[in-house]
């Protein structure tokens, strides 16, 4: 089992957006922040920037676009303030821990597959008390490739010691998670927490909460070494 972390297990966007609003005093610039972040995160994956330099460079570029031309020291202070605020508001989605408990009870090995910085992602997992659920953490920053590249999914499978065809990946992004995993030879499931009535791709399973993942696995997939007598835990809602 491979899981995306941010906005799948941990409410990353909620905390990040709140921290950005606190920093600039307005809530309408989140799309612009995401765009600048994506541009600079790609430089981390390619090795052009380390993560801490990226944070400051990204924030400086974002503020410059807003007309605030600040020196490096001022930007560093603001970025550290934003990061501290964000860390204080990290929270698990309510459905995350029960799902992880079920996956462990059912005998799944679990990999975190993330485009985020590995040290910071491990810190988030530790802060939420869920590190013990994950056998491996595979990050774009350490591997040098990011989702949707098949290599990151194959690396997770290799570290778990399983074949892609025997592995399922679930995440909140249809493109970077469900479809990318399927293209890499895994089973892909899209976690659409928005609960939209129409989905742009109906060829991958869609669930609106992690509480629905156990039932999906039991009814639609072969779970590891499970038989009618194996004592599969009842899916919890």
GISULLIN-V238665 format. One record per pair of residues at least 12 apart in sequence whose C-alpha atoms are under 7 Angstrom apart, sorted by the first residue. I is the first residue (numbers start at 1). J is the second residue. Records with the same first field share a line. If there is no record, write none. Layout:
I: J ; J
//
This chain:
1: 108 ; 109 ; 110 ; 111 ; 167 ; 168 ; 169
2: 110 ; 111 ; 112 ; 113 ; 168 ; 169 ; 170
3: 111 ; 112 ; 113 ; 169 ; 170 ; 171
4: 112 ; 113 ; 114 ; 170 ; 171
5: 112 ; 114
7: 172
8: 171 ; 172
9: 92 ; 93 ; 96
10: 91 ; 92 ; 93
11: 90 ; 91 ; 92 ; 93
12: 90
15: 86 ; 89 ; 90
16: 86
17: 30
19: 82 ; 85 ; 86
20: 82
23: 82
33: 62
36: 58 ; 62
37: 58
40: 54 ; 58
44: 141
45: 140 ; 141 ; 144 ; 145 ; 146
46: 144
51: 117
56: 75 ; 76 ; 79
59: 75 ; 79
60: 75
92: 128
95: 209 ; 210 ; 211
96: 210
98: 236
99: 210 ; 211
100: 133
102: 233
105: 233
106: 232 ; 233
107: 224
108: 224
109: 135 ; 160
110: 133 ; 134 ; 135
111: 134 ; 135 ; 136 ; 137 ; 156
112: 134 ; 136 ; 137 ; 138
113: 137 ; 138 ; 139
114: 138 ; 139 ; 140
115: 139 ; 140 ; 141 ; 146 ; 147
116: 139 ; 140 ; 141
117: 139 ; 141
118: 139 ; 141 ; 142
138: 156
147: 176
148: 176 ; 177 ; 180
150: 180 ; 184
153: 181 ; 184
164: 185 ; 186
165: 185 ; 186 ; 187
167: 186 ; 187
168: 186 ; 187 ; 188
169: 181 ; 186 ; 187 ; 188 ; 189
170: 188 ; 189 ; 190 ; 191
171: 189 ; 190 ; 191
172: 190 ; 191 ; 192
173: 190
174: 190
178: 190 ; 204
188: 204
189: 204 ; 205 ; 206
190: 205 ; 206 ; 207
191: 206 ; 207 ; 208 ; 209
192: 206 ; 207 ; 208
193: 208 ; 209
195: 208
211: 236 ; 237
214: 235
215: 235
//
